[in-house]
Amino acid sequence: MKELMLGNKAFARGLYEAGCSVVSSYPGTPSTEVTEEAAKFDDIYCEWAPNEKVAMETAFGACLAGKRSFCGMKHVGLNVAADPLYTCSYTGVNAGMVICVADDAGMHSSQNEQDSRHHAIAAKVPMLEPSDSAEALAFAKAAYDLSEEYDTPVIIKMCTRVAHS
């Protein structure tokens, strides 16, 4: 049976289907629902971190321990998590690590606009950008394979339109 899913719910389903074990995120629209939906799967340990830096460090620690991990945040949170992002990009990963950053173009629920692609370029990590819910699910799964094949975290850049449609 087919199910229509919002982008964030489809993303969470992709995490589950890819075998993600650990989710640590900091809530902030438009990314919050990825973690809320992932928490509905018994096979995924989910937590809210006190900030984006801690979320990234938790996910990084889990992947170093051999567990596929995920962390999520909105665009301004990637500034807070920049230090561990740049560290894990040159350290490498032992299991797949996926980072979701949800940009809020048009500032629907944010204090500014930011293009997170610049962080991906500077950190020298791949970034995938789904254009709809189906791609959000598919890219979440593909990101783990890329992460493990190339020994690097992979960023998936969501946006308000894809996350909430």
C-alpha positions as CSV (number, residue, x, y, z in Angstrom):
1,M,0.0,0.0,0.0
2,K,1.3,3.4,-0.9
3,E,1.5,6.2,1.7
4,L,1.8,9.9,1.1
5,M,4.4,11.3,3.3
6,L,5.7,14.7,4.1
7,G,9.4,15.1,3.3
8,N,10.6,14.8,6.9
9,K,8.6,11.7,7.5
10,A,9.9,10.1,4.2
11,F,13.4,11.1,5.3
12,A,12.9,9.3,8.7
13,R,11.6,6.2,6.8
14,G,14.8,6.3,4.7
15,L,16.9,6.4,7.9
16,Y,15.0,3.3,9.2
17,E,15.3,1.4,5.9
18,A,19.1,2.2,5.8
19,G,19.6,0.7,9.3
20,C,20.3,3.9,11.2
21,S,20.8,3.0,14.9
22,V,21.4,6.4,16.6
23,V,19.7,9.8,16.0
24,S,20.8,12.8,18.0
25,S,19.3,16.2,16.9
26,Y,18.5,19.7,18.0
27,P,14.9,20.7,17.3
28,G,14.2,23.6,14.9
29,T,11.7,24.0,12.1
30,P,11.9,22.9,9.4
31,S,14.0,19.8,10.5
32,T,12.3,18.8,13.8
33,E,9.9,16.2,12.4
34,V,12.7,14.0,11.0
35,T,13.7,13.1,14.5
36,E,10.1,12.9,15.8
37,E,9.3,10.4,13.1
38,A,12.5,8.4,13.5
39,A,11.6,8.0,17.2
40,K,8.6,6.0,16.2
41,F,10.8,3.2,15.0
42,D,11.8,0.8,17.9
43,D,15.1,0.0,16.2
44,I,16.4,3.6,16.3
45,Y,17.7,5.2,19.5
46,C,16.6,8.9,19.3
47,E,17.5,11.8,21.6
48,W,17.3,15.6,21.6
49,A,20.7,17.1,22.3
50,P,21.2,20.4,24.3
51,N,22.6,22.0,21.1
52,E,23.7,21.2,17.6
53,K,27.3,20.8,18.5
54,V,26.5,18.0,21.0
55,A,24.1,16.4,18.5
56,M,26.9,16.2,15.9
57,E,29.4,14.9,18.4
58,T,27.0,12.2,19.6
59,A,26.3,11.1,16.0
60,F,30.0,11.1,15.3
61,G,30.8,9.1,18.4
62,A,28.2,6.5,17.4
63,C,29.6,6.1,13.9
64,L,33.1,5.8,15.3
65,A,31.7,2.9,17.4
66,G,30.4,1.2,14.3
67,K,26.7,2.3,14.3
68,R,25.0,4.1,11.5
69,S,24.1,7.5,12.9
70,F,22.2,10.7,12.1
71,C,22.0,14.2,13.4
72,G,19.6,16.9,12.3
73,M,19.3,20.6,12.7
74,K,18.2,23.8,10.9
75,H,20.5,25.9,8.8
76,V,21.7,28.3,11.6
77,G,22.4,25.2,13.8
78,L,25.1,24.1,11.4
79,N,27.1,27.2,12.4
80,V,27.0,25.9,16.0
81,A,28.0,22.4,14.9
82,A,30.7,23.6,12.5
83,D,33.6,22.5,14.7
84,P,32.7,18.8,14.9
85,L,31.6,18.9,11.2
86,Y,35.1,20.0,10.1
87,T,36.7,17.5,12.5
88,C,34.7,14.5,11.3
89,S,35.3,15.4,7.7
90,Y,39.0,14.8,8.0
91,T,38.9,12.1,10.7
92,G,36.6,9.8,8.7
93,V,33.9,7.5,9.9
94,N,33.7,3.8,10.8
95,A,30.0,3.5,9.9
96,G,27.8,5.8,7.9
97,M,27.1,9.2,9.3
98,V,24.3,11.4,7.8
99,I,23.7,15.0,8.7
100,C,20.4,16.7,7.8
101,V,20.5,20.5,7.6
102,A,17.2,22.1,6.8
103,D,17.6,25.5,5.2
104,D,14.7,27.9,5.8
105,A,14.7,30.0,2.6
106,G,12.2,32.9,2.9
107,M,12.7,32.9,6.7
108,H,9.3,31.2,7.5
109,S,10.6,30.3,11.0
110,S,14.1,31.6,11.3
111,Q,15.9,34.9,12.0
112,N,18.0,34.8,8.8
113,E,18.6,32.9,5.5
114,Q,21.7,30.8,5.0
115,D,22.9,28.5,2.2
116,S,24.4,25.5,3.9
117,R,26.1,24.4,0.7
118,H,28.9,26.6,1.6
119,H,29.6,24.5,4.7
120,A,29.7,21.3,2.6
121,I,32.2,22.9,0.2
122,A,34.4,24.2,3.0
123,A,34.3,20.9,4.9
124,K,34.9,19.0,1.7
125,V,31.9,16.6,2.3
126,P,29.3,15.5,-0.2
127,M,25.8,17.1,0.0
128,L,22.6,15.7,-1.5
129,E,19.6,17.9,-2.1
130,P,16.3,16.1,-2.5
131,S,13.6,17.9,-4.5
132,D,10.6,15.9,-3.1
133,S,9.5,13.4,-0.5
134,A,10.5,10.4,-2.7
135,E,14.0,11.7,-3.1
136,A,14.2,12.5,0.6
137,L,13.6,8.8,1.4
138,A,15.9,7.6,-1.4
139,F,18.7,10.0,-0.6
140,A,18.7,9.2,3.1
141,K,19.4,5.5,2.2
142,A,22.0,6.4,-0.5
143,A,23.8,8.8,1.9
144,Y,24.8,5.9,4.1
145,D,26.4,4.0,1.2
146,L,28.3,7.1,0.1
147,S,29.4,7.8,3.6
148,E,30.8,4.3,4.1
149,E,32.3,4.0,0.6
150,Y,34.2,7.3,0.9
151,D,34.8,7.4,4.6
152,T,33.1,10.7,5.2
153,P,29.9,12.2,6.7
154,V,27.3,13.1,4.1
155,I,25.0,16.1,4.4
156,I,21.5,16.1,3.1
157,K,20.2,19.6,2.6
158,M,16.5,19.8,3.1
159,C,14.4,23.0,2.7
160,T,11.1,24.1,4.1
161,R,9.2,23.2,0.9
162,V,10.5,19.7,0.7
163,A,10.4,19.1,4.5
164,H,6.8,20.1,4.8
165,S,5.3,19.0,1.5
